[in-house]
């Protein structure tokens, strides 16, 4: 069970060189600078990429899994030594779910 909410990011990783390539380390960062690391246990998640997953020559398509509260995030991709990083804006914001409460007008009976 998540502490906040499970947040899946579907991504594709392409390989152009001949050497070994691993899916980069990932985290998500909110607008306040809070960072949430990728989860290492994706049991039950379809096409879970996992941490340090090797990329075959044809590339790979899969899901990264995070536990984060509702909000707007950027995906941070880091190299193995965390010396270089790239931020990718995720054009999605999700908020807490509120149940729809029907409004009943007194004139409608």
N, C-alpha and C positions, 0 to 999 in steps of 0.2 A: 504494500500500500504506500502511496506517495505521502510525503509530509504536506505538500502543497497540491500540485496537479502534475500528471504526466504530460509532457510536451514532446511530441515527436517532430523531427525535422527530416524530411525525405530529401536525399541528395544523391548526386551522381558524381563519381570520382573517375576521371580519365587519366590514362597513363600514356605519355608520349615518348619516354626514354626506354632504354633497354635494362637499366638497373632496377633493383628492388624498390618498391614504393609502398609505404604504409599509409593508411587513412590517417590524416593529421589529428593531433590532439585538439579536442573541441570543448568549448564552454560557451555559455550564453551570458550576455551582460545586459542589464536593464538600464533605463534612462538615469537612474540614480547611481550607477556604477557598481551595483551588486552583481556578483559573479556566481553562476551555478555551473558546476562541472558536469560533464557527460556521465551518465550512469554506466557502470561496468556490467551490471546484471540486467540483461534484456530478455529474461525468460518470458516466453509468451508473446514477444513482439515479432511480428512478421518482418523478415529481412533485416534483422538487427545487425548493424555493422560491427559493433563491438569496438573495444579499444585496441589499438595496434593491429588492426586487421590488414593483411597484405592485399594489394590490389593486383589482380591478374592483368595480363596484357590487353584484354578486351575491355577493361574497366569494370566498375562495380556500381550497382544501384542498391540503396538500402536506407535504413532509418537510424538516426541517432536519437537517443532517449535522454531526457532531462526531467528533473523534478523541480518545478518552479511555480511561484504564484502567478496569477493572471497579470498580464502586462505586455509592454512592447519590448522586444529584444533585438540585439545584434549578435550574430554568430561570430565567435572568435576562433580562428584557426591558427594553431601555433606549430612551429617546427619542433623536432625532438628535444632540442636544448632550450626551448622557449626564448630564443634570442630574437626571432622574427615572428610577427603575427599579422594577420589580416582580419579586419572587421567587415562583416557582410550584414547589411540591414535586412531584417526579416519584415517584409511589408504586411505585417499582420499584428493586430493588437487584440487581445482577448481579455474580457473582463469577467467578473464574477457573474455566475448565472443567477438571474432572479426569476422566480416563477411568474408567469402571466396571470394577472388577476383580472377577471372580466369586470367591466364597469357596468352596473345595472342602473339604467335611468328609471326614475320613479314613474315617468310617463309611459314606459314600455312594460306592459303587463300581459 
